[in-house]
Amino acid sequence: MSRRCLSVTKDRFSYLPTIISDLEESASTTIDIPLIMESLRAEIATATGEQGREKQNIGVAVLMAGNKSGAFLEETHGFKHLAQDSVPVDFNSTFWVASCTKLMTTVATLQIVERGLVDLDEDITRVLHEWKDATVLTGFDDNGKPITKPTKNKMTLRQLLTHSSGISYDFMSPVIQKYREAVGLPALAPAGQTLAETSVVPLLYEPGEGWAYSYSIDWAGVVVERLGGYGRLEDYMSKNIWEPLGMTATSFRPKDREDIRSNLVEMLTRDETGQLKVEPNLSTKPRTYEYDAGGSGLYTKPSDYTKLLASLLRNNGLVLRKETVDMMFTPQLPDPKYLRAALKDIPYPFVYTMLHAHPQDLQWNCGFGGILNMEDIPGKRKKGTLCWTGLPNLLWWIDPTSNIYGMYATQIVPFGDVPTTDVFSHFEEAIYKEFAQK
């Protein structure tokens, strides 16, 4: 395990970071910080193999948390590779963060809204001509032929940012898989295709009249590329998000970044008995796209990513205006009934991780960049907390009321890994017990 030592001032909510690596070597050092989360640390040390690799049952765990004054917890646990001779994970280790990318693309999109280049509620097919003549899939005839009809509602940027546009993910929609097979396509879009080749199929529902997790934020990224003035999404974010925040190890293109590629944490999965093994198709080989995938394509290190979380919590104007950040934490679905119905249909354990181990029947809505819990969760986050996840079981949240942000980073697939999510839940509980403003 390695830990960044964070000195606490007398109000216990202002912190001055100094680095202590390799806790065992610094055991004789006096650390000016309360003894927090010790039982959790023991649990994580065992689960990540630090107390013996034979006991390991989850992947690495990088824990990050802070408030408006700065980070108050930064720790790494576990090993970069499953091999017995692996080096420990450290603060330079990099991760494929998958759908955690969506928050960053949302920020980029809201920046061009601030610049007046596009409106949240205009017909976005002005920019996305691929959806100009969109249809809605209404069913299949007796011969299995798809039945479609032209859309009657306009598709908007607000809908793209809240997964209410009608676009879907093929891997989450049996209906779309059936459609693809009916028209001679593979049920799941193969790797190496463009975004249009992957996702332009009939909509699942009229824009604004449903909810489905989807490629829609990838398309919001295309809007940024076409209007933002920097070409590819990588170049736009580099200038407008990463440089202002001091993010130096973040990219859509790890093949061009040896510093990112060489520090990747190995991707794990489980065998049929639940034992850990290396995921053969991802392992430490970067997942590559034919485009800068604004919904899932980023590689970064957690200490880079949490710079964005901290900036949004502070609402410090580095990437967005104050009123725009406030809007991110405001419910964007006029009626969340479609979202709530969709959540009830998402099976366990996928939904368990998706909702950060919180109940499906909680009051939920969508903000910009993630999902909002619309009621307090006892002992944990407050109403209005924005959160989301990434496919390899990464989780982040921002709780303005409690003045807390947090991130749990790991690399294990498939999504919905229960032992990992259980540990995250214990992490969140411990953070609120020790650090939440009462």
Buried (B, 14 or more C-beta within 10 A) or exposed (E): BBBBBBEBEEEEBBBEEEEBBEBEEBEEEEBEBEEBBEEBBEBBBBBBBBEEBEEBBBBBBBBBBBBBBBBBBBBBBBBBBBEEEBEBBBBEBBBBBBBBBBBBBBBBBBBBBEEEBBEBEBBBBEBBEBBEEBBBBEEBEEEEEBEBEEBEBBBBBBBBBBBBBBBBBBEBBEBBBBBBEEEEBEEBBEEEEEBEEBBBBBBBBBBBBBBBBBBBBBBBBBBBBBBBBBEBBBBBBBEBBBEEBEBBBBBBBBEEBEEBBEBBBBBBBBEEEEEBEBBEEBBBBBBEBEBBBBBBBBBBBBBBBBBBBBBBBBBEEBBBEEEBBEBBBEBBBEEBEBBBEBBEEBEEBBBBBBBBBBEBEBEBBBBBBBBBBBEBBEEBBBEBBBBBBBBBBBBBBBBBBBBBBBBBBBBBBBBBBBBBBBBBBBBBBBBBEBBBEE
